[in-house]
């Protein structure tokens, strides 16, 4: 595949267009057939070619049905006045083209999902009377009672009689699911979320696409993903973990699919333990390389009183490279295990003291405790900003924009990504290490300010997983860079990259800046605000401990509300 020019890139539809959802669906289908055609069977390719041969009305109605829940539809409930032709005309075309099946068979669960209680009661009144049951049973109770009497599916006319509304079934939902998967690289994003909302409301960075950019490189990858998706659905539906485990694909060569398999195994291990299958849970958790799986495995071994095994695994893991959360959790486990093993727990660094102070303020009628503290603390010489997780993340996102959106294999596979698909994978930094090193060199060389401001001006409004544009002004960026030393930013960014999933949150609520103060030290202070009854969470404590170790000014402000007649 070659790089696409700006004019060739698919464009989002104008939300003022009543058929914008169809144009967005056309974009998705066109992209998949163009960029993933080798992963489609001849029959699938033929069906998609046929999709574009449908009239606008038929294609629009089909799109609406694909976006709705389920595959069965009552014709009398299909009402889309924006279609250029009647629904009846579009339905006839879709049935003739084999996209819809008319008069499908319905099981009793389908019947009760699609038909109202008012419609059902006269149909089953006589049977309920014969069974000695009242005619005014609830819908759920009626379905429960009648299930054993109607084991076989029937057409709606056979259920309700000649006056029954027409019914159709969507034939190709698995194909549309496969398209959605190949386009997004996941099945978490639904057609409704994407076609109706996301395309029209965001601007996206333009990334170069090649065959390596795709989420899937062979059809077996798509099949494997779908199999794992079905396994997760079975778990969500309550299928026993012991039945799901044999259906999970084995170890994979594809790193991206491997990360998804690791998450599936984490959930499978959780479910197995809840269902009393502890040995299975241990086996599954040991097979997962997900960070959370390691701690869960150790805690389960503890509960099973297999202290020797837990101690051996924990000591081996303790010698590795850990995130702060992993180190904290592992230290707690080793502390509990040590007495049982007759050993001393590994030495743990004593957390440095965290600076604290208390404010007693009038209780505001509307404003939050953070805003009340902000208004009290700020002065003309030292403005205070309510930034929480936005400022440091945004400075990082602007400095490293080109690295975040680098077109490396498996990172981007369609034109509407907010961020790289591998952002939360453990090898995210490793695969971009040289580029991140170059970004950090700008901090040490002093050119970072120009890079950040140029990126802010050039990319303003374009989606980035680290940036919340509405709270980020150019004046705030300039003032922050005037007050926060570059070597502090470097250490903050290094910790951020150590574990993006954990470390993108937990920053203090406020930052107080001193732009007009001369001096060699930091001209800023981060302040975490806690109202009455609130307390620090673990991820906040870890950030505050980091600030204290690094000599970065940070504190916790405990706010109390004044009683009547009290003064501060």
QUIGI-V755089 format. One record per residue. N is the residue number from 1. RES is the residue in three letters. SS is DSSP state (h for helix, s for strand, l for the rest). PSI is psi in degrees with one decimal (999 if undefined). NEAR is the number of other ideal C-beta (glycine too) atoms within 12 Angstrom. Layout:
# QUIGI-V755089
((N & RES & SS & PSI & NEAR) (N & RES & SS & PSI & NEAR))
This chain:
# QUIGI-V755089
((1 & UNK & l & 145.9 & 19) (2 & UNK & l & 161.6 & 12) (3 & UNK & l & 141.3 & 15) (4 & UNK & l & 138.6 & 22) (5 & UNK & l & 163.6 & 10) (6 & UNK & h & -39.0 & 12) (7 & UNK & h & -22.8 & 8) (8 & UNK & h & -14.6 & 16) (9 & UNK & l & 141.2 & 22) (10 & UNK & l & 141.4 & 28) (11 & UNK & l & 150.4 & 24) (12 & UNK & l & 153.7 & 28) (13 & UNK & l & 153.6 & 27) (14 & UNK & l & 125.3 & 15) (15 & UNK & l & -12.6 & 19) (16 & UNK & l & -17.1 & 10) (17 & UNK & l & 121.7 & 19) (18 & UNK & l & -19.6 & 18) (19 & UNK & l & 27.4 & 27) (20 & UNK & h & -32.3 & 25) (21 & UNK & h & -34.9 & 38) (22 & UNK & h & -41.2 & 37) (23 & UNK & h & -36.3 & 28) (24 & UNK & h & -37.2 & 37) (25 & UNK & h & -41.6 & 40) (26 & UNK & h & -40.3 & 32) (27 & UNK & h & -46.1 & 31) (28 & UNK & h & -49.2 & 40) (29 & UNK & h & -41.0 & 40) (30 & UNK & h & -42.2 & 26) (31 & UNK & h & -44.1 & 33) (32 & UNK & h & -44.6 & 38) (33 & UNK & h & -31.5 & 28) (34 & UNK & h & -42.4 & 28) (35 & UNK & h & -12.7 & 33) (36 & UNK & l & 20.4 & 38) (37 & UNK & h & -32.0 & 24) (38 & UNK & h & -11.0 & 22) (39 & UNK & h & 2.1 & 29) (40 & UNK & l & 145.9 & 26) (41 & UNK & l & 165.3 & 18) (42 & UNK & h & -38.7 & 11) (43 & UNK & h & -41.0 & 15) (44 & UNK & h & -41.5 & 28) (45 & UNK & h & -39.3 & 23) (46 & UNK & h & -40.4 & 19) (47 & UNK & h & -40.2 & 29) (48 & UNK & h & -34.7 & 34) (49 & UNK & h & -41.0 & 18) (50 & UNK & h & -33.0 & 25) (51 & UNK & h & -44.5 & 35) (52 & UNK & h & -11.6 & 21) (53 & UNK & h & -10.5 & 16) (54 & UNK & l & 155.7 & 34) (55 & UNK & l & 163.3 & 24) (56 & UNK & h & -42.8 & 27) (57 & UNK & h & -45.3 & 28) (58 & UNK & h & -41.7 & 34) (59 & UNK & h & -37.6 & 33) (60 & UNK & h & -43.5 & 39) (61 & UNK & h & -42.0 & 43) (62 & UNK & h & -41.5 & 46) (63 & UNK & h & -44.5 & 40) (64 & UNK & h & -40.3 & 34) (65 & UNK & h & -37.7 & 37) (66 & UNK & h & -36.4 & 39) (67 & UNK & h & -17.2 & 29) (68 & UNK & l & 168.2 & 26) (69 & UNK & l & 134.4 & 16) (70 & UNK & l & 179.1 & 21) (71 & UNK & l & -7.0 & 26) (72 & UNK & s & 137.7 & 36) (73 & UNK & s & 134.4 & 39) (74 & UNK & s & 129.2 & 29) (75 & UNK & h & -35.5 & 29) (76 & UNK & h & -8.2 & 20) (77 & UNK & h & 1.0 & 20) (78 & UNK & l & 105.5 & 29) (79 & UNK & l & 100.4 & 16) (80 & UNK & l & 86.8 & 30) (81 & UNK & l & -15.3 & 15) (82 & UNK & l & -12.7 & 21) (83 & UNK & l & 140.6 & 30) (84 & UNK & l & -19.3 & 19) (85 & UNK & l & 168.3 & 22) (86 & UNK & l & 155.6 & 20) (87 & UNK & h & -37.6 & 31) (88 & UNK & h & -42.8 & 21) (89 & UNK & h & -45.4 & 20) (90 & UNK & h & -40.2 & 35) (91 & UNK & h & -44.5 & 36) (92 & UNK & h & -40.1 & 23) (93 & UNK & h & -41.0 & 28) (94 & UNK & h & -34.9 & 39) (95 & UNK & h & -42.9 & 27) (96 & UNK & h & -35.1 & 18) (97 & UNK & l & 4.2 & 26) (98 & UNK & l & 21.9 & 21) (99 & UNK & l & -25.3 & 35) (100 & UNK & s & 146.4 & 34) (101 & UNK & s & 126.7 & 25) (102 & UNK & s & 150.6 & 24) (103 & UNK & l & 55.9 & 22) (104 & UNK & l & 162.1 & 30) (105 & UNK & s & 141.2 & 21) (106 & UNK & s & 128.9 & 33) (107 & UNK & l & 171.0 & 22) (108 & UNK & h & -31.6 & 29) (109 & UNK & h & -41.9 & 20) (110 & UNK & h & -44.8 & 25) (111 & UNK & h & -49.4 & 36) (112 & UNK & h & -22.4 & 30) (113 & UNK & h & -31.8 & 22) (114 & UNK & h & -14.1 & 33) (115 & UNK & l & 139.8 & 31) (116 & UNK & l & 161.2 & 19) (117 & UNK & h & -37.1 & 21) (118 & UNK & h & -37.1 & 12) (119 & UNK & h & -30.2 & 24) (120 & UNK & h & -36.8 & 32) (121 & UNK & h & -48.8 & 25) (122 & UNK & h & -27.2 & 19) (123 & UNK & h & -40.4 & 29) (124 & UNK & h & 10.4 & 34) (125 & UNK & h & -48.2 & 20) (126 & UNK & h & -42.4 & 12) (127 & UNK & h & -41.3 & 21) (128 & UNK & h & -39.3 & 23) (129 & UNK & h & -44.1 & 15) (130 & UNK & h & -31.6 & 13) (131 & UNK & l & -0.1 & 18) (132 & UNK & l & 28.6 & 10) (133 & UNK & l & 150.4 & 21) (134 & UNK & l & 150.8 & 15) (135 & UNK & l & -16.6 & 22) (136 & UNK & l & 30.7 & 16) (137 & UNK & l & 150.9 & 24) (138 & UNK & l & 162.2 & 17) (139 & UNK & h & -43.5 & 24) (140 & UNK & h & -40.3 & 15) (141 & UNK & h & -38.5 & 20) (142 & UNK & h & -44.4 & 31) (143 & UNK & h & -42.6 & 24) (144 & UNK & h & -43.1 & 16) (145 & UNK & h & -40.3 & 25) (146 & UNK & h & -14.0 & 29) (147 & UNK & h & -45.2 & 18) (148 & UNK & h & -19.4 & 12) (149 & UNK & h & -15.0 & 17) (150 & UNK & l & 71.6 & 24) (151 & UNK & l & -20.9 & 11) (152 & UNK & l & 143.3 & 15) (153 & UNK & l & 154.1 & 20) (154 & UNK & s & 164.7 & 22) (155 & UNK & s & 156.9 & 26) (156 & UNK & h & -36.2 & 35) (157 & UNK & h & -32.1 & 20) (158 & UNK & h & -30.5 & 19) (159 & UNK & h & -49.6 & 32) (160 & UNK & h & -12.7 & 26) (161 & UNK & l & -175.0 & 16) (162 & UNK & l & -24.2 & 11) (163 & UNK & l & 7.9 & 13) (164 & UNK & l & 143.8 & 24) (165 & UNK & l & 157.2 & 25) (166 & UNK & l & 150.3 & 29) (167 & UNK & s & 144.9 & 37) (168 & UNK & s & 157.2 & 36) (169 & UNK & s & 135.4 & 30) (170 & UNK & s & 124.6 & 33) (171 & UNK & l & -30.8 & 25) (172 & UNK & l & 29.7 & 28) (173 & UNK & h & -39.3 & 26) (174 & UNK & h & -35.3 & 23) (175 & UNK & h & -44.2 & 31) (176 & UNK & h & -33.6 & 33) (177 & UNK & h & -40.4 & 28) (178 & UNK & h & -40.7 & 34) (179 & UNK & h & -46.6 & 40) (180 & UNK & h & -40.9 & 36) (181 & UNK & h & -45.8 & 38) (182 & UNK & h & -30.1 & 39) (183 & UNK & h & -51.6 & 42) (184 & UNK & h & -28.6 & 35) (185 & UNK & l & 7.1 & 34) (186 & UNK & l & 166.7 & 30) (187 & UNK & l & 7.7 & 29) (188 & UNK & l & -38.5 & 17) (189 & UNK & l & 121.9 & 25) (190 & UNK & l & 163.5 & 21) (191 & UNK & h & -41.2 & 34) (192 & UNK & h & -48.3 & 21) (193 & UNK & h & -44.2 & 22) (194 & UNK & h & -56.1 & 34) (195 & UNK & h & -36.4 & 37) (196 & UNK & h & -27.5 & 27) (197 & UNK & h & -62.8 & 21) (198 & UNK & h & -42.7 & 29) (199 & UNK & h & -37.4 & 38) (200 & UNK & h & -12.7 & 24) (201 & UNK & h & 2.8 & 20) (202 & UNK & l & 153.2 & 23) (203 & UNK & s & 143.0 & 22) (204 & UNK & l & 144.2 & 27) (205 & UNK & l & 141.6 & 31) (206 & UNK & l & 121.5 & 25) (207 & UNK & l & 142.1 & 31) (208 & UNK & l & 134.5 & 25) (209 & UNK & l & 142.0 & 32) (210 & UNK & l & -179.5 & 20) (211 & UNK & h & -30.0 & 22) (212 & UNK & h & -16.6 & 19) (213 & UNK & h & -15.5 & 34) (214 & UNK & l & 150.9 & 36) (215 & UNK & l & -32.4 & 40) (216 & UNK & l & 138.2 & 38) (217 & UNK & l & -14.3 & 26) (218 & UNK & l & 157.9 & 21) (219 & UNK & h & -31.7 & 21) (220 & UNK & h & -30.6 & 17) (221 & UNK & h & -42.3 & 33) (222 & UNK & h & -45.2 & 36) (223 & UNK & h & -40.1 & 23) (224 & UNK & h & -44.3 & 31) (225 & UNK & h & -46.8 & 37) (226 & UNK & h & -37.7 & 28) (227 & UNK & h & -43.0 & 27) (228 & UNK & h & -36.1 & 36) (229 & UNK & h & -43.0 & 30) (230 & UNK & h & -38.9 & 23) (231 & UNK & h & -43.1 & 31) (232 & UNK & h & -38.7 & 30) (233 & UNK & h & -42.1 & 19) (234 & UNK & h & -41.7 & 25) (235 & UNK & h & -43.8 & 32) (236 & UNK & h & -29.6 & 15) (237 & UNK & l & -0.9 & 13) (238 & UNK & l & 10.4 & 13) (239 & UNK & l & 139.8 & 21) (240 & UNK & l & 137.7 & 20) (241 & UNK & h & -34.7 & 34) (242 & UNK & h & -24.9 & 23) (243 & UNK & h & -30.1 & 20) (244 & UNK & h & -35.7 & 32) (245 & UNK & h & -45.1 & 30) (246 & UNK & l & -19.0 & 17) (247 & UNK & l & -9.0 & 24) (248 & UNK & l & 129.6 & 37) (249 & UNK & l & 150.3 & 29) (250 & UNK & l & -175.3 & 16) (251 & UNK & l & 141.6 & 16) (252 & UNK & l & 152.8 & 26) (253 & UNK & l & -22.6 & 15) (254 & UNK & l & 114.7 & 28) (255 & UNK & h & -37.7 & 27) (256 & UNK & h & -44.3 & 39) (257 & UNK & h & -32.2 & 37) (258 & UNK & h & -41.5 & 29) (259 & UNK & h & -36.7 & 32) (260 & UNK & h & -38.2 & 40) (261 & UNK & h & -39.5 & 34) (262 & UNK & h & -40.6 & 33) (263 & UNK & h & -39.5 & 32) (264 & UNK & h & -44.1 & 40) (265 & UNK & h & -34.5 & 42) (266 & UNK & h & -47.3 & 32) (267 & UNK & h & -38.5 & 33) (268 & UNK & h & -41.0 & 43) (269 & UNK & h & -41.2 & 39) (270 & UNK & h & -48.2 & 29) (271 & UNK & h & -40.2 & 32) (272 & UNK & h & -42.3 & 35) (273 & UNK & h & -43.0 & 28) (274 & UNK & h & -32.1 & 19) (275 & UNK & l & 8.6 & 23) (276 & UNK & l & 5.9 & 14) (277 & UNK & l & 71.6 & 24) (278 & UNK & h & -40.9 & 27) (279 & UNK & h & -41.4 & 21) (280 & UNK & h & -43.1 & 29) (281 & UNK & h & -43.4 & 34) (282 & UNK & h & -43.6 & 31) (283 & UNK & h & -43.8 & 23) (284 & UNK & h & -45.3 & 37) (285 & UNK & h & -35.9 & 38) (286 & UNK & h & -26.8 & 26) (287 & UNK & h & -12.8 & 28) (288 & UNK & l & 137.1 & 32) (289 & UNK & l & 12.0 & 25) (290 & UNK & l & 140.8 & 31) (291 & UNK & h & -40.6 & 33) (292 & UNK & h & -23.9 & 27) (293 & UNK & h & -33.0 & 33) (294 & UNK & h & -45.1 & 36) (295 & UNK & h & -40.2 & 32) (296 & UNK & h & -37.7 & 35) (297 & UNK & h & -44.2 & 40) (298 & UNK & h & -41.7 & 36) (299 & UNK & h & -35.9 & 29) (300 & UNK & h & -42.4 & 32) (301 & UNK & h & -38.4 & 31) (302 & UNK & h & -48.8 & 28) (303 & UNK & h & -28.6 & 18) (304 & UNK & l & 2.8 & 19) (305 & UNK & l & 27.1 & 14) (306 & UNK & l & 67.7 & 23) (307 & UNK & h & -35.3 & 24) (308 & UNK & h & -45.4 & 18) (309 & UNK & h & -45.3 & 22) (310 & UNK & h & -42.1 & 33) (311 & UNK & h & -44.6 & 29) (312 & UNK & h & -46.4 & 20) (313 & UNK & h & -42.8 & 31) (314 & UNK & h & -42.4 & 39) (315 & UNK & h & -39.7 & 23) (316 & UNK & h & -43.6 & 16) (317 & UNK & h & -34.4 & 27) (318 & UNK & h & -25.6 & 29) (319 & UNK & l & -7.4 & 14) (320 & UNK & l & -174.9 & 15) (321 & UNK & l & 115.7 & 15) (322 & UNK & l & 150.3 & 24) (323 & UNK & l & 168.1 & 28) (324 & UNK & h & -42.4 & 31) (325 & UNK & h & -41.0 & 30) (326 & UNK & h & -44.0 & 31) (327 & UNK & h & -40.8 & 32) (328 & UNK & h & -48.3 & 24) (329 & UNK & h & -41.5 & 28) (330 & UNK & h & -38.7 & 34) (331 & UNK & h & -39.4 & 27) (332 & UNK & h & -40.0 & 23) (333 & UNK & h & -45.4 & 35) (334 & UNK & h & -35.9 & 35) (335 & UNK & h & -37.9 & 23) (336 & UNK & h & -34.9 & 24) (337 & UNK & h & -31.9 & 32) (338 & UNK & h & -49.1 & 23) (339 & UNK & h & -34.4 & 13) (340 & UNK & h & -24.5 & 21) (341 & UNK & h & 1.1 & 23) (342 & UNK & l & 33.9 & 11) (343 & UNK & l & 162.9 & 18) (344 & UNK & l & 137.0 & 13) (345 & UNK & l & 150.0 & 22) (346 & UNK & l & 145.7 & 24) (347 & UNK & l & 137.5 & 11) (348 & UNK & l & 132.9 & 18) (349 & UNK & l & 133.9 & 14) (350 & UNK & l & 125.4 & 10) (351 & UNK & l & 136.9 & 21) (352 & UNK & l & 154.4 & 17) (353 & UNK & l & 144.5 & 14) (354 & UNK & l & 129.2 & 29) (355 & UNK & s & 136.5 & 23) (356 & UNK & s & 151.1 & 20) (357 & UNK & s & 162.8 & 21) (358 & UNK & s & 139.2 & 20) (359 & UNK & s & 138.9 & 30) (360 & UNK & s & 114.9 & 20) (361 & UNK & s & 155.6 & 30) (362 & UNK & l & 137.5 & 21) (363 & UNK & l & 121.3 & 20) (364 & UNK & l & 153.9 & 19) (365 & UNK & l & -35.3 & 9) (366 & UNK & l & -46.7 & 8) (367 & UNK & l & 152.8 & 19) (368 & UNK & l & 168.5 & 22) (369 & UNK & h & -34.0 & 31) (370 & UNK & h & -43.1 & 30) (371 & UNK & h & -35.3 & 24) (372 & UNK & h & -43.2 & 31) (373 & UNK & h & -40.8 & 35) (374 & UNK & h & -48.6 & 31) (375 & UNK & h & -34.5 & 23) (376 & UNK & h & -38.5 & 27) (377 & UNK & h & -28.6 & 29) (378 & UNK & l & 147.3 & 22) (379 & UNK & l & 172.2 & 16) (380 & UNK & l & -34.4 & 10) (381 & UNK & l & -23.5 & 14) (382 & UNK & l & 81.1 & 23) (383 & UNK & l & 149.0 & 30) (384 & UNK & s & 134.0 & 32) (385 & UNK & s & 138.5 & 36) (386 & UNK & s & 96.4 & 31) (387 & UNK & l & -26.3 & 35) (388 & UNK & l & -116.4 & 29) (389 & UNK & l & 5.3 & 33) (390 & UNK & h & -40.5 & 32) (391 & UNK & h & -55.3 & 37) (392 & UNK & h & -42.7 & 44) (393 & UNK & h & -41.0 & 34) (394 & UNK & h & -41.8 & 41) (395 & UNK & h & -41.3 & 44) (396 & UNK & h & -47.2 & 40) (397 & UNK & h & -35.9 & 40) (398 & UNK & h & -41.8 & 43) (399 & UNK & h & -41.2 & 43) (400 & UNK & l & 23.2 & 43) (401 & UNK & h & -51.3 & 35) (402 & UNK & h & -34.0 & 26) (403 & UNK & h & -42.2 & 35) (404 & UNK & h & -39.0 & 42) (405 & UNK & l & 22.2 & 34) (406 & UNK & l & 136.0 & 28) (407 & UNK & l & 71.3 & 31) (408 & UNK & l & 159.7 & 31) (409 & UNK & l & 131.9 & 26) (410 & UNK & l & 6.0 & 34) (411 & UNK & l & -38.7 & 35) (412 & UNK & l & 133.2 & 35) (413 & UNK & l & 11.0 & 38) (414 & UNK & l & 167.7 & 38) (415 & UNK & l & 6.9 & 35) (416 & UNK & l & 40.7 & 37) (417 & UNK & l & 134.6 & 36) (418 & UNK & l & -34.4 & 29) (419 & UNK & l & 176.7 & 32) (420 & UNK & l & 145.8 & 37) (421 & UNK & l & -24.6 & 38) (422 & UNK & l & 19.3 & 34) (423 & UNK & l & -39.9 & 32) (424 & UNK & l & 7.8 & 24) (425 & UNK & l & 150.4 & 31) (426 & UNK & l & -18.3 & 27) (427 & UNK & l & 13.5 & 22) (428 & UNK & l & -49.0 & 33) (429 & UNK & l & -43.6 & 31) (430 & UNK & h & -39.9 & 17) (431 & UNK & h & -9.8 & 25) (432 & UNK & h & 18.5 & 29) (433 & UNK & h & -45.8 & 17) (434 & UNK & h & -41.0 & 15) (435 & UNK & h & -39.6 & 26) (436 & UNK & h & -38.1 & 29) (437 & UNK & h & -38.5 & 20) (438 & UNK & h & -38.1 & 21) (439 & UNK & h & -43.8 & 36) (440 & UNK & h & -29.4 & 31) (441 & UNK & h & -31.2 & 19) (442 & UNK & h & -35.1 & 31) (443 & UNK & h & -40.5 & 32) (444 & UNK & h & -26.0 & 18) (445 & UNK & h & -10.9 & 15) (446 & UNK & l & -0.2 & 17) (447 & UNK & l & 3.0 & 19) (448 & UNK & h & -33.6 & 32) (449 & UNK & h & -46.5 & 26) (450 & UNK & h & -42.9 & 20) (451 & UNK & h & -45.5 & 33) (452 & UNK & h & -45.2 & 37) (453 & UNK & h & -39.2 & 26) (454 & UNK & h & -41.1 & 20) (455 & UNK & h & -40.8 & 34) (456 & UNK & h & -43.4 & 31) (457 & UNK & h & -38.6 & 17) (458 & UNK & h & -35.8 & 17) (459 & UNK & h & 5.5 & 29) (460 & UNK & l & 126.6 & 22) (461 & UNK & l & -13.9 & 18) (462 & UNK & s & 136.3 & 28) (463 & UNK & l & 134.0 & 29) (464 & UNK & l & 131.7 & 36) (465 & UNK & l & -11.2 & 31) (466 & UNK & l & -4.9 & 37) (467 & UNK & l & 133.1 & 36) (468 & UNK & l & 96.4 & 22) (469 & UNK & h & -41.0 & 23) (470 & UNK & h & -23.7 & 11) (471 & UNK & h & 7.1 & 18) (472 & UNK & l & 105.8 & 33) (473 & UNK & l & 158.9 & 21) (474 & UNK & h & -37.9 & 20) (475 & UNK & h & -41.5 & 16) (476 & UNK & h & -41.9 & 33) (477 & UNK & h & -47.2 & 38) (478 & UNK & h & -45.5 & 21) (479 & UNK & h & -41.0 & 28) (480 & UNK & h & -43.1 & 41) (481 & UNK & h & -26.4 & 35) (482 & UNK & h & -31.1 & 22) (483 & UNK & h & -27.5 & 34) (484 & UNK & l & 118.1 & 40) (485 & UNK & l & 148.7 & 26) (486 & UNK & h & -36.8 & 28) (487 & UNK & h & -24.5 & 19) (488 & UNK & h & -43.2 & 31) (489 & UNK & h & -40.3 & 39) (490 & UNK & h & -45.1 & 31) (491 & UNK & h & -37.9 & 27) (492 & UNK & h & -44.8 & 39) (493 & UNK & h & -36.4 & 37) (494 & UNK & h & -42.8 & 25) (495 & UNK & h & -38.5 & 33) (496 & UNK & h & -45.8 & 39) (497 & UNK & h & -17.2 & 34) (498 & UNK & h & -32.3 & 28) (499 & UNK & l & 89.2 & 31) (500 & UNK & h & -35.9 & 33) (501 & UNK & h & -42.7 & 26) (502 & UNK & h & -40.2 & 31) (503 & UNK & h & -3.8 & 30) (504 & UNK & l & -10.7 & 31) (505 & UNK & l & 167.4 & 24) (506 & UNK & l & -1.4 & 33) (507 & UNK & l & 150.7 & 36) (508 & UNK & l & 155.4 & 43) (509 & UNK & l & -43.2 & 39) (510 & UNK & s & 155.7 & 39) (511 & UNK & s & 128.4 & 45) (512 & UNK & s & 125.7 & 36) (513 & UNK & s & 148.1 & 35) (514 & UNK & l & 70.5 & 26) (515 & UNK & l & -20.1 & 25) (516 & UNK & l & 14.6 & 15) (517 & UNK & l & 131.1 & 19) (518 & UNK & l & 147.1 & 10) (519 & UNK & l & 156.7 & 12) (520 & UNK & l & -21.0 & 7) (521 & UNK & l & 179.4 & 16) (522 & UNK & l & 142.2 & 28) (523 & UNK & l & 38.2 & 26) (524 & UNK & s & 164.8 & 38) (525 & UNK & s & 132.3 & 32) (526 & UNK & s & 137.9 & 42) (527 & UNK & s & 119.0 & 41) (528 & UNK & s & 129.0 & 39) (529 & UNK & s & 129.9 & 40) (530 & UNK & s & 123.8 & 31) (531 & UNK & l & 178.0 & 26) (532 & UNK & l & 128.0 & 19) (533 & UNK & l & -8.2 & 10) (534 & UNK & l & 153.5 & 19) (535 & UNK & l & 163.3 & 14) (536 & UNK & l & 139.2 & 25) (537 & UNK & l & 163.8 & 18) (538 & UNK & h & -45.9 & 21) (539 & UNK & h & -26.5 & 26) (540 & UNK & h & -41.5 & 32) (541 & UNK & h & -38.6 & 25) (542 & UNK & h & -40.3 & 31) (543 & UNK & h & -43.4 & 40) (544 & UNK & h & -38.3 & 35) (545 & UNK & h & -39.3 & 30) (546 & UNK & h & -47.1 & 36) (547 & UNK & h & -44.3 & 37) (548 & UNK & h & -43.5 & 24) (549 & UNK & h & -36.5 & 20) (550 & UNK & h & -3.5 & 23) (551 & UNK & l & 26.6 & 16) (552 & UNK & l & 133.0 & 34) (553 & UNK & l & 117.0 & 26) (554 & UNK & s & 151.0 & 40) (555 & UNK & s & 167.6 & 31) (556 & UNK & s & 127.3 & 34) (557 & UNK & s & 114.3 & 36) (558 & UNK & s & 121.1 & 26) (559 & UNK & s & 130.7 & 37) (560 & UNK & s & 149.2 & 24) (561 & UNK & s & 137.7 & 22) (562 & UNK & l & 138.4 & 18) (563 & UNK & l & 161.6 & 13) (564 & UNK & l & 128.7 & 8) (565 & UNK & l & -12.4 & 6) (566 & UNK & l & 156.1 & 12) (567 & UNK & l & 164.1 & 9) (568 & UNK & l & 999 & 13))
